[in-house]
Every structure is written in C-alpha cells, then in structure tokens.
Amino acid sequence: MADPVAWTVVERGWLVYDADGNEVGKVHEIAGDENHDIFDGLSIKESTFGHDKYVPAEVVARIEEGAVHLSIAGNAVATLDDMRSAPEERLIPESSTWYQRLAWWLTGRNR
C-alpha cells in the first residue's frame, strides 16, 4: 500500500477504485476550499462518454499518489448523483430594452 496524500494534491485523471479494489473511473474535478482545507468531494468519469458522478468526501476512504479509494462497492458508484455545475449568476444590464429583457427571459439567460 502506498503512502496516503492530502486531497489537495489529487489531479485530474487519477484512477478511482471501489471498496473491492476494482477501477470505477478517473478523477475529473475536485471540489473543496484549499484556503480552509475543506474537501467536499470529487467528480469521476466512469467512461469516455458517460456523465460525471459526484463522489462526496464521506465515501472517500483514502487517497494515495495517483489513486483514490472509495468505501463503497462499484454498484453503489453507479447510483451516485450526476455532477452538476453551479449555476452562473447572470445580470441583465439596466440599459436593456424591454424586448432584450423578454428575449433573455425566454431563453433562460436571466437566471
């Protein structure tokens, strides 16, 4: 077994293993606050064209150089929620005309 490392050194592409030691995907993104050393979790890509799955920090058993080990079985990984990016805040300029505002509202750009 390799030496454990901190979550802050995890990089995109590291292999992710389930509790049985089977590869279940690769790290795609890391979620956390490095300034306050708060690890929220990570997203993994199970396949090239698959959706990213969100893995909460609570199911990360250990992190080693190049690998993340989970405390859940591989079939439980498939039931994890899809990773969704945070919604962006969009502001409509005050100088916008009523028809620009209507167009933004109709296209969902006002959210």
C-alpha positions as CSV (number, residue, x, y, z in Angstrom):
1,M,0.0,0.0,0.0
2,A,1.3,3.4,-0.9
3,D,1.6,6.3,1.5
4,P,-1.5,8.5,1.8
5,V,-1.5,12.0,0.4
6,A,-3.7,15.1,1.0
7,W,-6.8,15.8,-1.1
8,T,-5.1,19.0,-2.3
9,V,-2.7,17.0,-4.5
10,V,-5.3,15.0,-6.3
11,E,-5.2,15.6,-10.0
12,R,-7.5,15.1,-13.0
13,G,-7.0,11.6,-14.4
14,W,-6.1,9.8,-11.2
15,L,-7.7,6.4,-11.0
16,V,-10.6,5.7,-8.7
17,Y,-11.2,2.3,-7.1
18,D,-14.2,0.9,-5.3
19,A,-14.1,-0.8,-1.9
20,D,-13.2,-4.1,-3.5
21,G,-10.2,-2.6,-5.4
22,N,-11.9,-2.5,-8.8
23,E,-11.3,0.5,-11.0
24,V,-14.5,2.5,-11.3
25,G,-13.4,5.6,-13.1
26,K,-11.0,8.6,-13.2
27,V,-11.0,11.8,-11.3
28,H,-12.5,14.6,-13.4
29,E,-12.8,17.5,-10.9
30,I,-12.0,18.2,-7.3
31,A,-14.5,20.1,-5.1
32,G,-13.2,21.9,-2.0
33,D,-11.8,25.0,-0.4
34,E,-8.0,24.9,-0.3
35,N,-7.8,28.1,1.8
36,H,-9.8,26.5,4.7
37,D,-8.7,22.8,3.9
38,I,-12.3,21.7,3.3
39,F,-12.7,18.7,1.0
40,D,-16.2,18.4,-0.4
41,G,-15.7,15.6,-2.8
42,L,-14.9,15.0,-6.4
43,S,-16.4,14.1,-9.7
44,I,-15.4,10.9,-11.6
45,K,-15.8,9.9,-15.1
46,E,-16.8,6.3,-15.4
47,S,-16.4,6.2,-19.2
48,T,-15.3,8.5,-22.0
49,F,-18.9,9.4,-22.9
50,G,-20.5,8.9,-19.5
51,H,-21.8,11.6,-17.2
52,D,-19.6,12.7,-14.3
53,K,-20.7,11.2,-11.0
54,Y,-20.3,13.2,-7.8
55,V,-18.5,11.4,-5.0
56,P,-18.9,13.1,-1.7
57,A,-15.9,13.2,0.7
58,E,-17.7,10.9,3.1
59,V,-17.2,7.9,0.8
60,V,-13.5,8.6,0.1
61,A,-11.7,6.0,2.2
62,R,-8.1,7.0,1.3
63,I,-6.0,8.9,-1.2
64,E,-2.7,7.7,-2.4
65,E,-0.4,9.1,-5.1
66,G,-2.2,8.6,-8.4
67,A,-5.3,6.8,-6.9
68,V,-8.4,7.5,-4.9
69,H,-10.0,4.6,-3.0
70,L,-13.7,4.7,-2.1
71,S,-15.5,3.0,0.8
72,I,-18.4,1.9,-1.4
73,A,-18.8,-1.0,-3.8
74,G,-18.8,-0.5,-7.6
75,N,-22.5,-1.0,-8.0
76,A,-23.1,1.8,-5.5
77,V,-20.9,4.2,-7.6
78,A,-23.4,3.8,-10.4
79,T,-26.2,5.1,-8.1
80,L,-24.3,8.3,-7.2
81,D,-25.8,11.6,-8.4
82,D,-24.6,13.2,-11.6
83,M,-22.2,16.1,-11.1
84,R,-23.9,19.4,-11.9
85,S,-22.0,22.6,-12.2
86,A,-23.0,25.5,-10.1
87,P,-25.5,27.9,-11.7
88,E,-24.0,31.1,-13.0
89,E,-25.3,34.4,-11.9
90,R,-26.3,36.5,-14.9
91,L,-27.2,40.1,-14.6
92,I,-29.4,41.9,-17.1
93,P,-28.0,45.4,-17.8
94,E,-30.3,48.2,-16.7
95,S,-30.0,49.8,-20.0
96,S,-31.6,46.9,-21.8
97,T,-34.7,47.4,-23.8
98,W,-37.9,45.6,-23.0
99,Y,-37.5,43.3,-26.0
100,Q,-33.9,42.4,-24.9
101,R,-35.2,41.5,-21.5
102,L,-38.0,39.5,-23.0
103,A,-35.6,37.6,-25.2
104,W,-33.3,36.9,-22.2
105,W,-36.2,35.7,-20.2
106,L,-37.5,33.4,-23.0
107,T,-34.0,31.9,-23.5
108,G,-33.4,31.4,-19.7
109,R,-30.5,33.8,-19.6
110,N,-32.0,35.8,-16.7
111,R,-31.4,33.1,-14.1
